[in-house]
Amino acid sequence: MHYVKNIFTTACAAATLLALSSCAASEDSPDRDPPGSAPTGNAQRPPHGGRTQPPLDIETNPLPLPVQKYLLTPSKMSEIRPATTILVNACLRKRNVPPIRQTTSAASHQNYPDPYEVGRRYGPIVKVDILTYGYHLPPAWFGGTTAPPKISAQQEAAMNGPSGCLAVARRELIGNHSLDSPVARQISSKSFTESLKDPKVKAVTADWSACMTKKGYSYTDPLQALSKADLSSPKPSVRELRIAAADYSCKVSTNLISTWQKIEIKIQDKEIAKHLPALEKANAQRARIMAKADKIIDQGR
């Protein structure tokens, strides 16, 4: 459930451009994957600019979680990204530095690899991806097949630092505000952690584990199966593909995803009611920023 942090490169500077926050803030965000979910460093949230209809083979069609309304999701970031790029390039030109040439086409962002934006919160859930890539992330999660543009040392130097063009773009678009809501991130993390203790989640997880045992694999829960996969290898092994296929099959037969998610939804609804004023305030602020981003894009600065 990791947010992708690269627009142009995997450098920290490019990460800042996409998330409009410091790299340190991205790493320490309370809504980073809950403990036990997708392994850190091996999975990233994809950049994408459009949605397609969710594939029919997603296990029990999980719904967007209630708190996602208040989170800075990848789809929301993708709406702001073009404005950020425009501002960065305007700054680079003022400093007599060539602007960043965008090579990513619109076609490369047509697919929306995480239709429900639940990422790998419950482990992989898209059958076609699981059968092909196992626990590895499909290429679509990394923004399609178009190669990112190269950034020269001159461009990178001009973008980095407190007075660099990334910081300038952030100040102009966001000011001292935040696109994200710390309260929403805390709710997201809390609901996941508390759901693991719920009797119904424990029971369905036990059913999943028993199903896996019958297939010849010993795992206590889907997140353990995911965490033990060797994601450092470029391709999934035959064994990984078999385990992932069994994992998916057991999720379907035990109805694990919908059971687990219902518990999280219940927890989130309760927490959202407690903190609604703060959440709505953060949403209103983000809406103003996004409206400003739309204006920048329309003007094509």
Salt bridges, closest charged atoms under 4 A:
GLU27 OE2 - LYS5 NZ 2.15
GLU27 OE1 - ARG32 NH2 3.55
ASP33 OD2 - HIS2 NE2 2.55
ASP114 OD2 - ARG45 NH2 3.19
GLU117 OE2 - ARG51 NH2 3.98
GLU172 OE2 - ARG301 NH1 2.32
ASP180 OD2 - ARG185 NE 2.90
GLU194 OE2 - LYS190 NZ 3.91
GLU240 OE2 - HIS136 ND1 2.81
ASP247 OD1 - LYS251 NZ 3.48
GLU264 OE2 - ARG121 NE 2.72
GLU271 OE2 - LYS190 NZ 3.13
GLU271 OE2 - LYS274 NZ 3.43
GLU271 OE1 - HIS275 NE2 3.70
